Amino acid sequence: MEINYRQFPHPVLSYFSDDIIGSKFEVKFNVDAAQFRNKYSFTAEFYINNKCLLKYIHMKKFCYALHIECAVTRYRNLFKSFSRKMLFNILSDKLDGKVEVCPMIISAEHVNSYRNEMFNPDYGDITFIIKKGDILAVDRNIVFSADKKIDPLRKISSIFTIGLNRSPNAPPIDIDAMGNRVVVLMNKENFERYRILKLDQNMHSTLACVTAFPALISLLETLKSNIQEDEARIGDYEGLRWFRVISNKLNELGVNVHDGDLLNESSLKIAQELIGNQLTGSLKNLEGYITDF
């Protein structure tokens, strides 16, 4: 959300108008995206030199606020505080790519007759009714890029999720790759079996072999087909999280998804390098079940 040159029904302290003169509202904002954590830590320190607005904040009628929005994940949230220093966390899977932060002062409750001694003289002695949630001050938008070094989806296996295919004639297994995660779809019978088996930790390698592994091979084959027919078609996937994760992992292996490198490699071989040797673990687990039996 970006607010600029907007007409409000009441005076607003901002960088784009002279509604309130001789006053300043700014925020110092910092993002800590340390590696090995699954969250972003934010700190914000607000600065304002308008005595009237400060008075209302001290009375807890107005408050500091940060509106955070991510277009890719569609995450939106409003963080509020009566303290000029704000600290909060957001789980890393909530943010991806461009993130916009709008610093504001908003009303925490209804105010019948708001009057600020620093109003532009053009307002004379007019007072204003302020409703809860109204904006009283706004600073410039802050934009940052979510650092996917702490992304929990760095692991290839975690870009997949399992879903139920509700179609009447659903096949045993299928995939939907049009979202940020690849959905491995199963018919009702297989989905119910999967739900039971996944409760057993020892079955996870086996389940990965029959779900994520073939789905990954299918994705690689689709990308190869697109490169052969028309490389531009890969662009249909570039905005999706799963594609970027796979592309980054392939780059680490020295394979550029946008050129012929991928065509010269076996999808089966690449899938094993990306997702790990799930087959050996699966066979060992099955061997253990036979031995126990």
ZADO-1210 file (C-alpha; in nm, 4 decimals, padded with zeros to 6 digits):
<atoms>
<atom x="00.0000" y="00.0000" z="00.0000" code="MET" pos="1"/>
<atom x="00.1443" y="00.3332" z="-00.1061" code="GLU" pos="2"/>
<atom x="-00.0091" y="00.6623" z="00.0021" code="ILE" pos="3"/>
<atom x="00.0899" y="00.9755" z="-00.1847" code="ASN" pos="4"/>
<atom x="-00.0772" y="01.2924" z="-00.3031" code="TYR" pos="5"/>
<atom x="-00.4055" y="01.1619" z="-00.1705" code="ARG" pos="6"/>
<atom x="-00.6919" y="01.3843" z="-00.0657" code="GLN" pos="7"/>
<atom x="-00.7960" y="01.3145" z="00.2935" code="PHE" pos="8"/>
<atom x="-01.1098" y="01.4511" z="00.4645" code="PRO" pos="9"/>
<atom x="-00.8822" y="01.5935" z="00.7354" code="HIS" pos="10"/>
<atom x="-00.5267" y="01.7361" z="00.7546" code="PRO" pos="11"/>
<atom x="-00.2493" y="01.4760" z="00.7433" code="VAL" pos="12"/>
<atom x="00.1171" y="01.5263" z="00.8285" code="LEU" pos="13"/>
<atom x="00.3039" y="01.3989" z="00.5210" code="SER" pos="14"/>
<atom x="00.5968" y="01.4547" z="00.2875" code="TYR" pos="15"/>
<atom x="00.3644" y="01.5424" z="-00.0004" code="PHE" pos="16"/>
<atom x="00.1437" y="01.8148" z="00.1503" code="SER" pos="17"/>
<atom x="00.1526" y="02.1239" z="00.3713" code="ASP" pos="18"/>
<atom x="-00.1599" y="02.0318" z="00.5716" code="ASP" pos="19"/>
<atom x="00.0521" y="02.0452" z="00.8878" code="ILE" pos="20"/>
<atom x="00.3461" y="02.2843" z="00.8855" code="ILE" pos="21"/>
<atom x="00.6704" y="02.3005" z="01.0832" code="GLY" pos="22"/>
<atom x="00.6434" y="01.9299" z="01.1649" code="SER" pos="23"/>
<atom x="00.8176" y="01.6107" z="01.0623" code="LYS" pos="24"/>
<atom x="00.7302" y="01.2422" z="01.0769" code="PHE" pos="25"/>
<atom x="00.9952" y="00.9820" z="00.9876" code="GLU" pos="26"/>
<atom x="01.0759" y="00.6215" z="01.0649" code="VAL" pos="27"/>
<atom x="01.4031" y="00.4325" z="01.0815" code="LYS" pos="28"/>
<atom x="01.3325" y="00.0765" z="00.9647" code="PHE" pos="29"/>
<atom x="01.5552" y="-00.2308" z="00.9747" code="ASN" pos="30"/>
<atom x="01.5112" y="-00.5914" z="00.8562" code="VAL" pos="31"/>
<atom x="01.7161" y="-00.8709" z="01.0104" code="ASP" pos="32"/>
<atom x="01.7097" y="-01.1685" z="00.7748" code="ALA" pos="33"/>
<atom x="01.9745" y="-01.3761" z="00.9466" code="ALA" pos="34"/>
<atom x="02.0488" y="-01.7146" z="00.7961" code="GLN" pos="35"/>
<atom x="01.9369" y="-02.0338" z="00.9762" code="PHE" pos="36"/>
<atom x="01.6160" y="-01.8715" z="01.0993" code="ARG" pos="37"/>
<atom x="01.2686" y="-01.9214" z="00.9655" code="ASN" pos="38"/>
<atom x="01.1532" y="-01.5671" z="01.0249" code="LYS" pos="39"/>
<atom x="01.2273" y="-01.2036" z="00.9526" code="TYR" pos="40"/>
<atom x="01.2872" y="-00.9759" z="01.2495" code="SER" pos="41"/>
<atom x="01.1854" y="-00.6126" z="01.2107" code="PHE" pos="42"/>
<atom x="01.2685" y="-00.3050" z="01.4142" code="THR" pos="43"/>
<atom x="01.1195" y="00.0380" z="01.3599" code="ALA" pos="44"/>
<atom x="01.1917" y="00.3628" z="01.5403" code="GLU" pos="45"/>
<atom x="00.9500" y="00.6488" z="01.4824" code="PHE" pos="46"/>
<atom x="01.0414" y="01.0134" z="01.5030" code="TYR" pos="47"/>
<atom x="00.7882" y="01.2970" z="01.5232" code="ILE" pos="48"/>
<atom x="00.8235" y="01.6553" z="01.6455" code="ASN" pos="49"/>
<atom x="00.4561" y="01.7547" z="01.6406" code="ASN" pos="50"/>
<atom x="00.3463" y="01.8094" z="02.0021" code="LYS" pos="51"/>
<atom x="-00.0236" y="01.7623" z="01.9343" code="CYS" pos="52"/>
<atom x="00.0166" y="01.4257" z="01.7656" code="LEU" pos="53"/>
<atom x="00.2550" y="01.3160" z="02.0403" code="LEU" pos="54"/>
<atom x="-00.0034" y="01.4150" z="02.3019" code="LYS" pos="55"/>
<atom x="-00.2689" y="01.2009" z="02.1364" code="TYR" pos="56"/>
<atom x="-00.0254" y="00.9076" z="02.1179" code="ILE" pos="57"/>
<atom x="00.0569" y="00.9427" z="02.4883" code="HIS" pos="58"/>
<atom x="-00.3171" y="00.9440" z="02.5575" code="MET" pos="59"/>
<atom x="-00.3381" y="00.6247" z="02.3473" code="LYS" pos="60"/>
<atom x="-00.5898" y="00.7816" z="02.1124" code="LYS" pos="61"/>
<atom x="-00.3434" y="00.7703" z="01.8216" code="PHE" pos="62"/>
<atom x="-00.0728" y="00.5093" z="01.7594" code="CYS" pos="63"/>
<atom x="00.2241" y="00.4341" z="01.5377" code="TYR" pos="64"/>
<atom x="00.1585" y="00.1800" z="01.2622" code="ALA" pos="65"/>
<atom x="00.3316" y="-00.0133" z="00.9855" code="LEU" pos="66"/>
<atom x="00.1310" y="-00.1602" z="00.7016" code="HIS" pos="67"/>
<atom x="00.3274" y="-00.4464" z="00.5408" code="ILE" pos="68"/>
<atom x="00.2247" y="-00.5942" z="00.2081" code="GLU" pos="69"/>
<atom x="00.3744" y="-00.8566" z="-00.0239" code="CYS" pos="70"/>
<atom x="00.2195" y="-00.8878" z="-00.3696" code="ALA" pos="71"/>
<atom x="00.3636" y="-01.2336" z="-00.4437" code="VAL" pos="72"/>
<atom x="00.2308" y="-01.4077" z="-00.1315" code="THR" pos="73"/>
<atom x="-00.0640" y="-01.1657" z="-00.0883" code="ARG" pos="74"/>
<atom x="00.0394" y="-01.1151" z="00.2725" code="TYR" pos="75"/>
<atom x="-00.1000" y="-00.8030" z="00.4395" code="ARG" pos="76"/>
<atom x="-00.0821" y="-00.6987" z="00.8001" code="ASN" pos="77"/>
<atom x="-00.0961" y="-00.3856" z="01.0133" code="LEU" pos="78"/>
<atom x="00.1380" y="-00.3631" z="01.3126" code="PHE" pos="79"/>
<atom x="00.0526" y="-00.1016" z="01.5767" code="LYS" pos="80"/>
<atom x="00.2278" y="00.0377" z="01.8823" code="SER" pos="81"/>
<atom x="00.2000" y="00.3269" z="02.1269" code="PHE" pos="82"/>
<atom x="00.5772" y="00.3084" z="02.1771" code="SER" pos="83"/>
<atom x="00.8050" y="00.4896" z="01.9332" code="ARG" pos="84"/>
<atom x="01.0106" y="00.1708" z="01.9059" code="LYS" pos="85"/>
<atom x="00.8483" y="-00.1343" z="01.7488" code="MET" pos="86"/>
<atom x="00.9823" y="-00.4897" z="01.7257" code="LEU" pos="87"/>
<atom x="00.8049" y="-00.7828" z="01.5577" code="PHE" pos="88"/>
<atom x="00.8616" y="-01.0976" z="01.3528" code="ASN" pos="89"/>
<atom x="00.7071" y="-01.2430" z="01.0369" code="ILE" pos="90"/>
<atom x="00.7512" y="-01.6064" z="00.9304" code="LEU" pos="91"/>
<atom x="00.9690" y="-01.6222" z="00.6203" code="SER" pos="92"/>
<atom x="00.7192" y="-01.8188" z="00.4127" code="ASP" pos="93"/>
<atom x="00.4808" y="-01.5219" z="00.4380" code="LYS" pos="94"/>
<atom x="00.7104" y="-01.2971" z="00.2328" code="LEU" pos="95"/>
<atom x="00.8725" y="-01.3384" z="-00.1057" code="ASP" pos="96"/>
<atom x="01.0362" y="-01.0834" z="-00.3361" code="GLY" pos="97"/>
<atom x="00.9221" y="-00.7223" z="-00.3194" code="LYS" pos="98"/>
<atom x="00.7791" y="-00.6175" z="00.0180" code="VAL" pos="99"/>
<atom x="00.6302" y="-00.2716" z="00.0793" code="GLU" pos="100"/>
<atom x="00.6151" y="-00.1061" z="00.4186" code="VAL" pos="101"/>
<atom x="00.4025" y="00.2027" z="00.4802" code="CYS" pos="102"/>
<atom x="00.4790" y="00.3906" z="00.8064" code="PRO" pos="103"/>
<atom x="00.1857" y="00.5830" z="00.9531" code="MET" pos="104"/>
<atom x="00.0223" y="00.7301" z="01.2577" code="ILE" pos="105"/>
<atom x="-00.3396" y="00.6201" z="01.2794" code="ILE" pos="106"/>
<atom x="-00.6286" y="00.6737" z="01.5156" code="SER" pos="107"/>
<atom x="-00.6743" y="00.4063" z="01.7831" code="ALA" pos="108"/>
<atom x="-01.0203" y="00.5334" z="01.8721" code="GLU" pos="109"/>
<atom x="-01.2859" y="00.7827" z="01.7685" code="HIS" pos="110"/>
<atom x="-01.1996" y="01.1523" z="01.8271" code="VAL" pos="111"/>
<atom x="-01.4833" y="01.4051" z="01.8005" code="ASN" pos="112"/>
<atom x="-01.2905" y="01.7307" z="01.7614" code="SER" pos="113"/>
<atom x="-00.9331" y="01.6980" z="01.6406" code="TYR" pos="114"/>
<atom x="-00.7419" y="02.0224" z="01.6230" code="ARG" pos="115"/>
<atom x="-00.3658" y="02.0629" z="01.5771" code="ASN" pos="116"/>
<atom x="-00.1927" y="02.3922" z="01.6519" code="GLU" pos="117"/>
<atom x="00.0337" y="02.3320" z="01.3520" code="MET" pos="118"/>
<atom x="-00.2512" y="02.3064" z="01.1015" code="PHE" pos="119"/>
<atom x="-00.1940" y="02.5131" z="00.7909" code="ASN" pos="120"/>
<atom x="-00.3497" y="02.8605" z="00.8554" code="PRO" pos="121"/>
<atom x="-00.5879" y="02.7926" z="00.5666" code="ASP" pos="122"/>
<atom x="-00.7840" y="02.5629" z="00.7999" code="TYR" pos="123"/>
<atom x="-00.8592" y="02.8465" z="01.0425" code="GLY" pos="124"/>
<atom x="-01.0295" y="02.7212" z="01.3580" code="ASP" pos="125"/>
<atom x="-01.1894" y="02.4130" z="01.1995" code="ILE" pos="126"/>
<atom x="-01.1924" y="02.0914" z="01.4012" code="THR" pos="127"/>
<atom x="-01.2297" y="01.7451" z="01.2490" code="PHE" pos="128"/>
<atom x="-01.4012" y="01.4200" z="01.3397" code="ILE" pos="129"/>
<atom x="-01.1496" y="01.1371" z="01.3330" code="ILE" pos="130"/>
<atom x="-01.2707" y="00.7800" z="01.3041" code="LYS" pos="131"/>
<atom x="-01.0866" y="00.4768" z="01.4383" code="LYS" pos="132"/>
<atom x="-00.8248" y="00.3689" z="01.1821" code="GLY" pos="133"/>
<atom x="-00.7989" y="00.7085" z="01.0112" code="ASP" pos="134"/>
<atom x="-00.4494" y="00.8139" z="00.8994" code="ILE" pos="135"/>
<atom x="-00.3041" y="01.1217" z="01.0744" code="LEU" pos="136"/>
<atom x="00.0554" y="01.1069" z="00.9483" code="ALA" pos="137"/>
<atom x="00.2415" y="00.9117" z="00.6794" code="VAL" pos="138"/>
<atom x="00.6049" y="00.8699" z="00.5774" code="ASP" pos="139"/>
<atom x="00.7496" y="00.7501" z="00.2470" code="ARG" pos="140"/>
<atom x="00.7076" y="00.3836" z="00.1585" code="ASN" pos="141"/>
<atom x="00.9934" y="00.1501" z="00.2401" code="ILE" pos="142"/>
<atom x="01.0601" y="-00.1275" z="-00.0110" code="VAL" pos="143"/>
<atom x="01.2854" y="-00.4272" z="00.0437" code="PHE" pos="144"/>
<atom x="01.3364" y="-00.7664" z="-00.1149" code="SER" pos="145"/>
<atom x="01.2718" y="-01.0702" z="00.1017" code="ALA" pos="146"/>
<atom x="01.6004" y="-01.2555" z="00.1432" code="ASP" pos="147"/>
<atom x="01.5256" y="-01.6156" z="00.0523" code="LYS" pos="148"/>
<atom x="01.8436" y="-01.7344" z="00.2233" code="LYS" pos="149"/>
<atom x="01.6208" y="-01.8031" z="00.5202" code="ILE" pos="150"/>
<atom x="01.3405" y="-01.9450" z="00.3087" code="ASP" pos="151"/>
<atom x="01.2199" y="-02.2785" z="00.4504" code="PRO" pos="152"/>
<atom x="01.1494" y="-02.3817" z="00.0905" code="LEU" pos="153"/>
<atom x="01.5205" y="-02.3961" z="00.0109" code="ARG" pos="154"/>
<atom x="01.4831" y="-02.7720" z="00.0457" code="LYS" pos="155"/>
<atom x="01.3509" y="-02.9057" z="-00.2813" code="ILE" pos="156"/>
<atom x="01.1216" y="-03.1574" z="-00.1134" code="SER" pos="157"/>
<atom x="00.9367" y="-02.8812" z="00.0685" code="SER" pos="158"/>
<atom x="00.8169" y="-02.7074" z="-00.2486" code="ILE" pos="159"/>
<atom x="00.5702" y="-02.9945" z="-00.2791" code="PHE" pos="160"/>
<atom x="00.2441" y="-03.0378" z="-00.0960" code="THR" pos="161"/>
<atom x="-00.0078" y="-03.3207" z="-00.1111" code="ILE" pos="162"/>
<atom x="-00.3706" y="-03.2611" z="-00.2034" code="GLY" pos="163"/>
<atom x="-00.6904" y="-03.4505" z="-00.2704" code="LEU" pos="164"/>
<atom x="-00.8110" y="-03.4622" z="-00.6300" code="ASN" pos="165"/>
<atom x="-01.1889" y="-03.4329" z="-00.6010" code="ARG" pos="166"/>
<atom x="-01.2598" y="-03.5026" z="-00.9674" code="SER" pos="167"/>
<atom x="-01.4976" y="-03.7989" z="-01.0146" code="PRO" pos="168"/>
<atom x="-01.2515" y="-03.9823" z="-01.2410" code="ASN" pos="169"/>
<atom x="-00.9311" y="-03.8644" z="-01.0720" code="ALA" pos="170"/>
<atom x="-00.6149" y="-04.0554" z="-01.1720" code="PRO" pos="171"/>
<atom x="-00.4034" y="-04.2199" z="-00.8985" code="PRO" pos="172"/>
<atom x="-00.1590" y="-03.9272" z="-00.9048" code="ILE" pos="173"/>
<atom x="-00.1315" y="-03.5947" z="-01.0867" code="ASP" pos="174"/>
<atom x="00.0348" y="-03.2560" z="-01.0295" code="ILE" pos="175"/>
<atom x="-00.0714" y="-02.8915" z="-01.0343" code="ASP" pos="176"/>
<atom x="00.2258" y="-02.6608" z="-01.0898" code="ALA" pos="177"/>
<atom x="00.0433" y="-02.3304" z="-01.1338" code="MET" pos="178"/>
<atom x="00.0920" y="-02.2069" z="-00.7766" code="GLY" pos="179"/>
<atom x="00.3928" y="-02.1207" z="-00.5603" code="ASN" pos="180"/>
<atom x="00.4061" y="-02.4812" z="-00.4458" code="ARG" pos="181"/>
<atom x="00.3573" y="-02.7865" z="-00.6611" code="VAL" pos="182"/>
<atom x="00.0487" y="-02.9768" z="-00.5497" code="VAL" pos="183"/>
<atom x="00.0756" y="-03.3536" z="-00.5858" code="VAL" pos="184"/>
<atom x="-00.2867" y="-03.4602" z="-00.6315" code="LEU" pos="185"/>
<atom x="-00.4139" y="-03.8058" z="-00.5413" code="MET" pos="186"/>
<atom x="-00.7485" y="-03.9731" z="-00.5815" code="ASN" pos="187"/>
<atom x="-00.9451" y="-04.0294" z="-00.2618" code="LYS" pos="188"/>
<atom x="-00.8265" y="-04.3861" z="-00.2084" code="GLU" pos="189"/>
<atom x="-00.4568" y="-04.3025" z="-00.2378" code="ASN" pos="190"/>
<atom x="-00.4928" y="-03.9788" z="-00.0431" code="PHE" pos="191"/>
<atom x="-00.6428" y="-04.1641" z="00.2547" code="GLU" pos="192"/>
<atom x="-00.3598" y="-04.4181" z="00.2426" code="ARG" pos="193"/>
<atom x="-00.1050" y="-04.1346" z="00.2306" code="TYR" pos="194"/>
<atom x="-00.2577" y="-03.9619" z="00.5357" code="ARG" pos="195"/>
<atom x="-00.2200" y="-04.2797" z="00.7400" code="ILE" pos="196"/>
<atom x="00.1305" y="-04.3671" z="00.6201" code="LEU" pos="197"/>
<atom x="00.2760" y="-04.0204" z="00.6775" code="LYS" pos="198"/>
<atom x="00.2140" y="-04.0609" z="01.0518" code="LEU" pos="199"/>
<atom x="00.4994" y="-04.3118" z="01.0515" code="ASP" pos="200"/>
<atom x="00.8336" y="-04.1270" z="01.0463" code="GLN" pos="201"/>
<atom x="01.0020" y="-04.4313" z="00.8904" code="ASN" pos="202"/>
<atom x="00.7775" y="-04.4041" z="00.5862" code="MET" pos="203"/>
<atom x="00.8805" y="-04.0506" z="00.4873" code="HIS" pos="204"/>
<atom x="01.1550" y="-04.1566" z="00.2454" code="SER" pos="205"/>
<atom x="00.9220" y="-04.4038" z="00.0816" code="THR" pos="206"/>
<atom x="00.6462" y="-04.1447" z="00.0501" code="LEU" pos="207"/>
<atom x="00.8927" y="-03.8977" z="-00.1042" code="ALA" pos="208"/>
<atom x="00.9870" y="-04.1627" z="-00.3602" code="CYS" pos="209"/>
<atom x="00.6265" y="-04.2104" z="-00.4709" code="VAL" pos="210"/>
<atom x="00.5171" y="-03.8437" z="-00.4572" code="THR" pos="211"/>
<atom x="00.7809" y="-03.5661" z="-00.4713" code="ALA" pos="212"/>
<atom x="01.0372" y="-03.7612" z="-00.6744" code="PHE" pos="213"/>
<atom x="00.8159" y="-03.8451" z="-00.9750" code="PRO" pos="214"/>
<atom x="00.6596" y="-03.4988" z="-00.9572" code="ALA" pos="215"/>
<atom x="01.0066" y="-03.3413" z="-00.9785" code="LEU" pos="216"/>
<atom x="01.0954" y="-03.5564" z="-01.2788" code="ILE" pos="217"/>
<atom x="00.7701" y="-03.4478" z="-01.4437" code="SER" pos="218"/>
<atom x="00.8535" y="-03.0804" z="-01.3818" code="LEU" pos="219"/>
<atom x="01.2017" y="-03.1185" z="-01.5276" code="LEU" pos="220"/>
<atom x="01.0587" y="-03.2883" z="-01.8367" code="GLU" pos="221"/>
<atom x="00.8065" y="-03.0056" z="-01.8755" code="THR" pos="222"/>
<atom x="01.0840" y="-02.7457" z="-01.8570" code="LEU" pos="223"/>
<atom x="01.2868" y="-02.9385" z="-02.1146" code="LYS" pos="224"/>
<atom x="00.9883" y="-02.9538" z="-02.3467" code="SER" pos="225"/>
<atom x="00.9336" y="-02.5791" z="-02.3128" code="ASN" pos="226"/>
<atom x="01.2993" y="-02.5066" z="-02.3914" code="ILE" pos="227"/>
<atom x="01.2866" y="-02.7240" z="-02.7035" code="GLN" pos="228"/>
<atom x="00.9630" y="-02.5720" z="-02.8307" code="GLU" pos="229"/>
<atom x="00.9926" y="-02.2112" z="-02.7203" code="ASP" pos="230"/>
<atom x="01.2224" y="-02.0944" z="-02.4411" code="GLU" pos="231"/>
<atom x="00.9927" y="-01.7981" z="-02.3741" code="ALA" pos="232"/>
<atom x="00.7322" y="-02.0395" z="-02.2380" code="ARG" pos="233"/>
<atom x="00.9474" y="-02.0867" z="-01.9279" code="ILE" pos="234"/>
<atom x="00.8472" y="-01.7327" z="-01.8412" code="GLY" pos="235"/>
<atom x="00.5051" y="-01.8690" z="-01.7453" code="ASP" pos="236"/>
<atom x="00.6700" y="-02.0238" z="-01.4398" code="TYR" pos="237"/>
<atom x="00.9324" y="-01.7649" z="-01.3458" code="GLU" pos="238"/>
<atom x="00.7039" y="-01.5813" z="-01.1050" code="GLY" pos="239"/>
<atom x="00.6373" y="-01.9003" z="-00.9086" code="LEU" pos="240"/>
<atom x="00.8299" y="-01.9995" z="-00.5968" code="ARG" pos="241"/>
<atom x="00.8889" y="-02.3618" z="-00.6945" code="TRP" pos="242"/>
<atom x="01.0517" y="-02.2577" z="-01.0224" code="PHE" pos="243"/>
<atom x="01.2914" y="-02.0165" z="-00.8514" code="ARG" pos="244"/>
<atom x="01.3891" y="-02.2769" z="-00.5912" code="VAL" pos="245"/>
<atom x="01.4584" y="-02.5387" z="-00.8581" code="ILE" pos="246"/>
<atom x="01.6381" y="-02.2862" z="-01.0796" code="SER" pos="247"/>
<atom x="01.8633" y="-02.1751" z="-00.7918" code="ASN" pos="248"/>
<atom x="01.9442" y="-02.5348" z="-00.7003" code="LYS" pos="249"/>
<atom x="02.0236" y="-02.6167" z="-01.0632" code="LEU" pos="250"/>
<atom x="02.2564" y="-02.3165" z="-01.0788" code="ASN" pos="251"/>
<atom x="02.4430" y="-02.4591" z="-00.7781" code="GLU" pos="252"/>
<atom x="02.4892" y="-02.7755" z="-00.9839" code="LEU" pos="253"/>
<atom x="02.6183" y="-02.5745" z="-01.2788" code="GLY" pos="254"/>
<atom x="02.2988" y="-02.6209" z="-01.4826" code="VAL" pos="255"/>
<atom x="02.1336" y="-02.3108" z="-01.6279" code="ASN" pos="256"/>
<atom x="01.7624" y="-02.3735" z="-01.6733" code="VAL" pos="257"/>
<atom x="01.7437" y="-02.1109" z="-01.9493" code="HIS" pos="258"/>
<atom x="01.9873" y="-02.2736" z="-02.1886" code="ASP" pos="259"/>
<atom x="02.0679" y="-02.6128" z="-02.3313" code="GLY" pos="260"/>
<atom x="02.2378" y="-02.7423" z="-02.0162" code="ASP" pos="261"/>
<atom x="01.9139" y="-02.8961" z="-01.8941" code="LEU" pos="262"/>
<atom x="01.8549" y="-03.0754" z="-02.2256" code="LEU" pos="263"/>
<atom x="02.1873" y="-03.2557" z="-02.1956" code="ASN" pos="264"/>
<atom x="02.1125" y="-03.4045" z="-01.8553" code="GLU" pos="265"/>
<atom x="01.8958" y="-03.6970" z="-01.7506" code="SER" pos="266"/>
<atom x="01.5897" y="-03.5803" z="-01.5573" code="SER" pos="267"/>
<atom x="01.6207" y="-03.8871" z="-01.3356" code="LEU" pos="268"/>
<atom x="01.9838" y="-03.8038" z="-01.2544" code="LYS" pos="269"/>
<atom x="01.9114" y="-03.4352" z="-01.1882" code="ILE" pos="270"/>
<atom x="01.6109" y="-03.5168" z="-00.9703" code="ALA" pos="271"/>
<atom x="01.8283" y="-03.7412" z="-00.7535" code="GLN" pos="272"/>
<atom x="02.0871" y="-03.4655" z="-00.7141" code="GLU" pos="273"/>
<atom x="01.8187" y="-03.2120" z="-00.6261" code="LEU" pos="274"/>
<atom x="01.6091" y="-03.4120" z="-00.3833" code="ILE" pos="275"/>
<atom x="01.8699" y="-03.6502" z="-00.2484" code="GLY" pos="276"/>
<atom x="01.8934" y="-04.0277" z="-00.2549" code="ASN" pos="277"/>
<atom x="01.5470" y="-04.1086" z="-00.1251" code="GLN" pos="278"/>
<atom x="01.5511" y="-04.4523" z="-00.2895" code="LEU" pos="279"/>
<atom x="01.8213" y="-04.6016" z="-00.0668" code="THR" pos="280"/>
<atom x="01.6507" y="-04.4770" z="00.2501" code="GLY" pos="281"/>
<atom x="01.3185" y="-04.6078" z="00.1276" code="SER" pos="282"/>
<atom x="01.4550" y="-04.9539" z="00.0472" code="LEU" pos="283"/>
<atom x="01.6291" y="-04.9741" z="00.3850" code="LYS" pos="284"/>
<atom x="01.3057" y="-04.8880" z="00.5632" code="ASN" pos="285"/>
<atom x="01.1117" y="-05.1501" z="00.3651" code="LEU" pos="286"/>
<atom x="01.3877" y="-05.4000" z="00.4345" code="GLU" pos="287"/>
<atom x="01.3471" y="-05.3239" z="00.8037" code="GLY" pos="288"/>
<atom x="00.9749" y="-05.3944" z="00.7892" code="TYR" pos="289"/>
<atom x="01.0372" y="-05.7323" z="00.6239" code="ILE" pos="290"/>
<atom x="01.3014" y="-05.8204" z="00.8829" code="THR" pos="291"/>
<atom x="01.0716" y="-05.7228" z="01.1701" code="ASP" pos="292"/>
<atom x="00.7914" y="-05.9267" z="01.0185" code="PHE" pos="293"/>
</atoms>
